[in-house]
């Protein structure tokens, strides 16, 4: 039983006329008769009683009629739904992004995406860098924004920009008025950082350890906001990506260029290498990739 056969049956059953059904379906009489015959053969018996003057339904045809209406309505609804998704009149896409990006630069791209596709829903998962990778690999989201992984494995990475770490110090600290500060100077203070397995924490430990040994961690938190507030209240100092400068300063801390060593890492878009994106996800990926200049300009403004 095919959709074409059901449409042929419904057209005849509703009009009780082969001629009118042919006109409605834009089919020839032989093509319509063949579709009805094939449907009857597949179901095992006659559905229509045909004479030279009239057409009527058999008892089995009466049973099939309401079912055929429902089936074709469901099919038409499914066709229209998929058409709207493929043309981005409707849709949904999920993206995971590390908090520093989700709270600062992602809204810039989402505003542009919304202006193009106002009826596509975007679910944003604001999670730490490691969870972004996990969610993409497990297909819980189609797109992720995070630091470039050391090992891509099954992932594809498209870079947006390189983000450099800056020192975060209390507003009344002697370091706050400096043009730049070295790691050696920063680490003389109590250090506040994110908890493991945060990529920011692991990256700082890896880059700093060779020259300065272990980080003198006095306080740690899962949230950058908490880190910023602790610094602002004079509990110590920290280091965060340039992307977080505005957020740290809004919390009352000050940010200073950090050197010796200068630490930076690329941030970009992640997706599964062997996975074809949905139409909505591809459209969002296109907007994100075309927003790279905006992201870079925003980082310059923050620095």
C-alpha positions in Angstrom: 0.0 0.0 0.0 1.5 3.3 -1.1 0.6 6.9 -0.6 -0.1 7.3 -4.3 -2.6 4.4 -4.1 -4.3 5.8 -1.0 -4.6 9.2 -2.7 -6.3 7.5 -5.7 -8.7 5.6 -3.5 -9.6 8.7 -1.4 -10.2 10.8 -4.4 -12.6 8.3 -5.9 -14.3 7.5 -2.5 -14.9 11.2 -1.8 -16.3 12.1 -5.3 -17.7 8.6 -6.2 -16.5 9.5 -9.8 -13.5 8.3 -11.6 -13.7 11.2 -14.0 -13.7 13.8 -11.2 -10.9 11.9 -9.3 -8.8 11.9 -12.5 -9.2 15.7 -12.8 -8.4 16.3 -9.2 -5.2 14.1 -9.2 -4.2 15.1 -12.7 -4.1 11.4 -13.7 -5.3 9.6 -16.8 -8.2 7.1 -16.3 -5.9 4.0 -16.9 -3.4 5.3 -14.4 -6.1 5.9 -11.8 -7.7 2.5 -12.4 -4.2 0.8 -12.1 -3.6 2.5 -8.8 -6.9 1.3 -7.4 -6.4 -2.2 -8.7 -2.9 -2.4 -7.2 -4.3 -1.2 -3.8 -7.1 -3.8 -3.9 -4.7 -6.6 -4.8 -2.3 -5.6 -2.0 -5.1 -5.6 0.6 -6.8 -8.7 -0.7 -10.2 -7.7 -2.0 -12.4 -5.1 -3.7 -12.8 -1.6 -2.2 -15.1 -0.1 -4.9 -18.2 -1.3 -6.8 -18.0 0.1 -10.3 -20.9 0.0 -12.9 -21.2 1.9 -16.1 -23.2 4.6 -14.3 -22.0 4.7 -10.7 -19.3 4.1 -8.2 -19.8 3.0 -4.6 -17.8 1.7 -1.7 -17.8 -2.0 -0.6 -18.0 -2.6 3.2 -14.3 -2.9 3.3 -14.0 0.3 1.4 -16.1 2.0 4.0 -13.7 0.7 6.7 -10.7 2.0 4.8 -12.0 5.4 4.1 -11.6 7.1 7.6 -8.2 5.3 8.0 -7.1 6.6 4.6 -8.1 10.1 5.6 -6.0 9.9 8.8 -3.0 8.3 7.1 -2.8 10.9 4.4 -3.4 13.8 6.8 -0.5 12.5 8.9 1.7 12.1 5.8 0.9 15.6 4.6 1.6 17.0 8.0 4.9 15.2 8.1 5.9 16.5 4.6 5.0 20.0 5.6 6.9 19.7 8.9 10.1 18.4 7.1 9.8 21.1 4.4 9.7 23.8 7.1 12.7 22.3 8.8 14.7 22.0 5.6 13.9 25.6 4.7 14.5 26.8 8.3 10.9 28.0 8.7 11.0 25.8 11.8 13.7 23.9 13.6 15.8 23.4 16.7 19.6 23.2 17.3 21.5 22.5 20.4 25.0 24.0 21.1 27.3 23.6 24.1 29.7 26.5 24.9 32.2 27.1 27.7 30.8 29.8 30.0 33.3 32.5 29.0 32.1 32.3 25.4 28.5 31.6 26.1 28.1 34.7 28.3 30.2 37.1 26.2 30.5 36.4 22.5 27.8 33.8 21.7 24.9 36.3 22.0 26.5 38.4 19.2 26.2 35.5 16.8 22.8 34.4 18.1 21.4 37.8 17.4 22.4 37.6 13.8 21.1 34.0 13.5 17.8 35.0 15.0 17.4 37.8 12.5 17.8 35.3 9.7 15.8 32.4 11.1 13.4 33.7 13.8 11.5 30.4 14.1 14.5 28.2 14.8 14.9 27.4 18.4 18.5 27.4 19.8 19.2 25.5 23.1 22.5 26.7 24.7 24.3 24.5 27.1 26.6 26.6 29.3 29.1 24.1 30.5 32.8 23.8 31.2 35.2 23.1 28.4 35.5 19.3 29.1 31.7 18.9 29.1 31.5 20.7 25.7 33.8 18.0 24.2 31.9 15.2 25.9 28.5 16.5 24.7 29.6 16.8 21.1 31.2 13.3 21.1 28.1 11.8 22.7 25.9 13.5 20.1 24.0 15.3 22.8 24.6 18.5 20.9 25.6 19.0 17.3 27.9 22.0 17.9 30.3 23.0 20.6 32.5 26.0 21.3 35.7 25.4 23.3 39.4 25.6 23.5 41.2 23.5 20.8 41.6 20.0 22.1 45.1 18.5 22.4 43.7 15.5 20.5 40.9 15.9 18.1 40.1 12.2 17.8 36.6 12.1 16.2 36.2 15.9 16.2 36.6 18.6 13.6 37.8 22.0 14.9 37.3 25.4 13.2 39.3 28.1 14.9 37.7 31.5 15.7 40.5 33.4 17.4 43.4 32.9 19.9 42.6 34.0 23.4 45.4 35.3 25.7 45.3 35.0 29.5 45.4 38.2 31.6 46.1 38.8 35.3 43.1 39.5 37.5 43.9 41.6 40.6 42.0 43.6 43.3 41.3 47.2 42.4 43.5 48.4 45.3 46.4 46.2 44.5 49.7 47.8 43.5 49.6 45.6 40.4 46.3 47.1 39.2 48.0 50.2 37.8 50.7 48.4 36.0 50.8 48.1 32.1 51.8 44.4 32.5 52.7 41.9 35.2 54.9 38.8 35.0 53.8 35.4 36.3 56.6 35.6 38.9 55.1 38.7 40.3 51.6 37.4 40.2 52.4 34.2 41.9 53.8 36.1 44.9 50.1 36.6 45.8 47.5 34.0 46.9 46.2 32.4 43.8 42.5 31.8 43.0 41.5 29.6 40.2 38.8 27.2 38.8 38.7 23.7 40.1 39.9 20.7 38.1 39.1 19.4 35.5 38.6 22.9 34.2 40.6 23.4 31.0 41.6 26.9 32.2 43.1 25.4 35.4 44.9 22.6 33.6 46.2 24.9 30.9 47.6 27.3 33.5 49.2 24.5 35.5 50.8 23.1 32.4 52.2 26.3 31.0 53.4 27.8 34.3 54.8 24.7 36.0 58.0 24.6 33.8 59.1 28.0 34.8 57.4 28.7 38.2 56.4 25.3 39.7 53.0 24.6 41.1 50.3 27.2 41.4 50.0 28.5 45.0 46.3 27.8 45.0 44.6 29.4 48.1 41.0 29.3 46.8 39.2 27.5 44.0 35.7 27.5 42.6 33.7 25.9 39.7 32.5 29.4 38.6 34.4 32.3 37.1 32.0 34.7 38.7 33.0 33.4 42.1 36.7 33.6 41.2 36.1 37.3 40.1 34.3 38.2 43.3 36.9 36.6 45.5 39.6 38.6 43.7 37.6 41.8 44.0 37.3 41.3 47.7 41.0 41.1 48.1 41.4 37.3 48.7 44.0 36.9 46.1 44.7 37.1 42.3 43.9 35.0 39.3 44.4 34.6 35.5 41.6 34.4 33.0 41.1 34.6 29.2 40.9 38.0 27.6 37.3 37.2 26.8 36.5 37.5 30.6 38.0 41.0 31.1 34.6 42.8 31.1 33.0 40.3 33.4 35.9 40.5 35.9 35.9 44.3 35.9 32.1 44.4 36.3 32.7 42.3 39.5 35.1 44.9 40.8 38.5 43.4 39.9 41.1 44.8 37.5 42.8 43.0 34.6 46.4 43.5 33.5 48.5 42.1 30.6 50.2 38.9 31.8 53.7 37.9 30.5 56.6 35.6 31.1 55.1 33.4 29.8 52.3 34.8 27.7 49.7 32.1 27.6 47.2 31.8 24.8 45.0 29.1 23.2 42.7 28.9 20.2 39.0 28.9 20.7 36.7 27.6 18.0 33.8 25.5 16.8 33.7 21.7 17.3 31.6 19.1 15.6 31.8 15.4 14.9 34.0 14.7 11.9 31.7 11.9 10.5 28.4 13.5 11.3 26.3 15.5 8.8 24.8 18.5 10.5 21.1 19.2 10.4 20.0 22.1 8.3 19.5 24.3 11.4 22.9 23.3 12.9 24.7 24.0 9.6 23.0 27.4 9.4 24.2 28.3 12.9 27.7 27.0 12.2 27.8 29.3 9.1 26.8 32.3 11.2 29.4 31.5 13.8 32.2 31.0 11.3 31.3 34.3 9.6 31.3 36.1 13.0 35.0 35.5 13.5 35.9 39.1 12.7 33.3 40.3 15.3 34.8 38.0 17.9 38.3 39.2 17.3 37.2 42.9 17.3 35.5 42.3 20.6 38.6 40.8 22.1 40.6 43.8 21.0 38.1 46.1 22.6 38.3 44.2 25.9 42.1 44.2 25.9 
